[in-house]
Amino acid sequence: MFDFGLRIQELRQQHNMSQEQLGRRVNRSKSVISSYENNVKIPPLDVLTQMAIVFHVSLDYLVGIDKQDMVSIDGLSHQQKKIIHSILIEFEDQSRRPDGLSDRQQEILNLLMKEFAKQNSLGR
């Protein structure tokens, strides 16, 4: 059985946060955070959403439905988001495992190199 309180506690500790610090981030008191971690209270949806953002995980992961971490793409350009999406599709597609890189994988690498080159030229 899934232990929601333990999940919150583990995430909080992984982020080196005290109950008080987490409480400040989600506008709750230390005692309320403690009650969440001890499964005495269940946080409302707005608090769950804030926790997911603070810990960089999906709501599904937070409540025990999905075991995958979320990666924030805030601040990335539209092109960079498209590249990340393409990379995820390539890693998820278990049917294509040819020797070497596929044409699509080579295309993604070229896009990545162009994006890094663009960022490097802007940073100078």
N, C-alpha and C positions, 0 to 999 in steps of 0.2 A: 504494500500500500504506500502511496506517495505521501511524504511528509513535507507539507508546504512550509511550515515553520523552519525546518532544517534547511530547506532550499534557500530561504531568505537569509538565515544565519550564515550559511556557507558563502553565499555571494557577498554578503557584507564583509566577512572576514577576508575573502579573496581580494577585496578592494580596500583592505586596511582601514575600515571605517568602524567607528564605535556606534552603538545604538543611537546615541545622541546625535552624532553626525548624520546618520541616515535619516533620523527624524527631522532634522533641519532641512535636508534636501527634499523631503516629501511632505513637509509642513505637518508633522506629527510629533508628539512628545516621545521621549525615551521610553516611558512606560507603555505607550501604545505599541511601539516597535517591539518591545519585549513580549507584549501579549500576542503579537503576530507570530513571533518566533516560537512561542510556547503553544501555538495553536489554540489560544483562548479566544482570539478575535480573528475575523477574516477581513482583510482590507477591502474597501470599496474599489470599484473599477478605476476611478481617477488616481487613487494611490497606487494600485497595481501598475497602471500605465507609467506613472512617474518612476516607480522602482525599475521597471523594464528599461526605461531611458537611462537612469542612473547607472545600472549594471550592464548596459549594452547587451541585453538579451531580449528575445521575443517574449510576448505575453504567454505564448504556448509553453515555452521553456520554463518561465517563471511559475506557472501553475501545474507543471508536470505532464503536459500533453506531448511536447516536442523536446527532444534532448539536444537540439542543435543551438549553438550560439548565434547571435545576431551580430553582424558587422555594420557599423554606421557608415553610410556613404554621404552624410551631410558635408557640404562644402566641396563636393566633387562637381566637375563640369558635366554637362549632358554626355559628352563624348566619353569621359572617364567612367561614368555609370554604365554606358553601353559596353565598354570593354570589360568591366567587372562582371556584368551579366553574361557576356560571351564566355568568359573564363569559367564561371559557375556551370554553365551548360556543358562545356567540354569535360569538366571533371565529373559531372553527374552521368554523362553518357557512357555507360559501361560497354556498349556494343562496339564502339570504335577503339580498338587498341592495336593499330598497325605498328610495324617497325618504324621507328623514327617519328617525325612530326607529320601530322596530316596537313593538307593545304590550309584548312581552317585554322589550325593551331599556328601555322607559320604566319597567317594573316593577323591573328591576334597578337603575336609577338611583335610584328612590324608596327601595329597600332600602338602597342605599349612603348616601344622605342621612340616613336614619333612624339607621344605624349610627354615622355621624360625629357626628350630633347627640347620640346617646346617650353617645358617648365624651367629647364636649366638656362635657356636663353632669356627667359623673362626674369629670372633671379639675378642676373648679372647687372 
